[in-house]
């Protein structure tokens, strides 16, 4: 599960997407979410970031499919 701010100037979002692609090719179950309004600390959109994180972790723990959000989801 990778949620990464596209405006992040501390770490590289493209690096996260490449990592996710490598993990997928190695057989890992990977879900990526691009957070267009958040930077490195997700302060600008903290509520949205936390909601997405809680929803997706709960789905993973419950064994239910992880659904894409209405916005900010990077295609898998």
Secondary structure, DSSP 8 states (H G I E B T S, - for coil): -EEEETT-SSS-HHHHHHHHHHHHHTT----EEEETT--SS--TTHHHHHHHHHHHHHHHHHT------SSSB---
